[in-house]
Amino acid sequence: MPTIADILQKTEDWFRTRGVPSARRQAQATVGFAIGVEPLQLVLQHDKPLSDAELEQIRAIVKRRGAREPWAYIEGSAGFHAFDFVVRAGVLCPRPDTETLVDAALALIPESADPVYVADVGSGTGCVGLSIAGSRSGVRLYATDVSDIALDVTRENVAALDLSQRVAVLSGPLLEPIPPSRPIDIVVSNPPYIPSAHIDTLMPEVRDYEPRLALDGGADGLDVYRALIPTAARRARKAVLVEIGHDQAEAVTALFRDAGLHHVQVHKDLGGRDRVISGHVHPVDQPAPDTAASADGDHQPARVFY
């Protein structure tokens, strides 16, 4: 019978013919996941024969990955920032570059129990907003999206992270689901920003599987920014932060300044690419309103805030 070493090599070779990135590492991940063995144990058990049942399990997973289905969909989860998130088909897979958005937002939020109201627009899995809420006990989060699948996945992750007392998951576009009477201190968003004509040039994992709704930013990739930034600048009491494409810093910075935001900054990801734009609602040498004071007494520690 074929051994683990045999199947690893065959899987790696086949992945290479299919254009799967990092074929060796993906072969190890795929085989290990299929039979429930950690990668290190695979190395230690190279000579172990595989049963017919194990081979069938491996074939099923290898077929999916060879078809370029995103690994996060196959595994059903992805690590992001300090947490693990449920991932389902129909939502954007969490990406390490997006952690830049979380870090930039956390830099503006003190580590205290005072309420800070954050709106995560286009929540998807919820990884951005929930990472912020999970890292700061004072955060009260509104997570909005127009996709029913995304809202369901966000709710799964709220429950998994035990954040239901501090998170409201709301259906609707941009900030519309959040009533005007509700306070918002910081708006964060990873909106669709890929120009429509570029979608078909993306990797198969993205082009063929991830939802176009979460990718397509219109002709120049800026449609959602034009709609979101002016509204966010009016509603936020402290700051607005958005993820951008690597070549969009100049255009999105101009939109921030046109909306009256101050101290507009470009934040680079770990690869040194422009990744996040942030702007303050007030000049940095002037204090923002007291974010600990909630509107209409809507925060009560003993109940869900929303």
C-alpha positions, 0 to 999 in steps of 0.5 A: 500500500502507498505510504505517507511519503508516496502520497505527499510526493504525488500530491505535491507533483499534482499540485505543481501541474495545477499551479497551486502556490507553495505546492510542497507546503500545501501537500503537507497541509492537505494530506495532514488535514485529510487524515487528522495528522499534524505536519510534524507527525507526517514527517515522523510517519513517512513510512506509514502505509495508508488505508483505503479509507484514508486514501479516499479522504485524501483524494477528496481534499486534494481534488478540491485544492487542486481545483484551486478552492481556497484553503480557508474554505476547505479547512473551514477556518483561518487564523487572523491577528490573535484569533481563529475565525470560521470561514465559509464559501461566500465570504472573503477569506481573511488575509494577513495584509488586512491585519494592518487595518486592525493594528492601526485601529487598535493604536487609537483605542486605549486599553480601558473599560470605557466604551468605544463604539466601532463600526465595521462596514462590510464585515464579511467573516467579522475578522476586522471588527471582532479582532478589534473588539476581542483585543479591547474590552471597552469596544462596542462593535456594530458589524454591518454587511449586505450579504446574508452569508456574511452576516451569518458567518459574522454571527458564528464568529461572535458566538465562537469568540464569546462577544455577543454582549458587545457586538451588534450584527446588522443587515444593510449597506454601509452605515445605514443600519446604525440609527443616527441616535447611536454613537460611532467613534471609529469607522473601519472598513475593508471594502471591495476595491478591485477595478471591475476589469481586473477581476478576471486577472486574479488568482483562481482562488479569488476569481473563481471562488470568493464573492464578487460583491466583496471584490468589485470596486467599480470601474476604478475600484473607488466606488465604495470609498466615494459612498462611505468616506463622506458619511463616515466622516460625518458620523464618526466622533474620532476616526475613519480607517479603510484598507486600500489597494496598493496603488490607491493611496493618493486617490483615497487620501484625496477623498479623506481630505475632501471629506474634512478629515485631518491628519490623514496617514498611509499605513504600510503592510508587512510587505512595505505596500500602502495598505490602510488610510486613516484620518481623524475627525478633529485636528490631532491637537484638539481633543475629540468628544468624550467617547465614554459618554454613550448616546441616550444611555444606550450602554448598560454593562449588564445587557447587550449594548445594542 
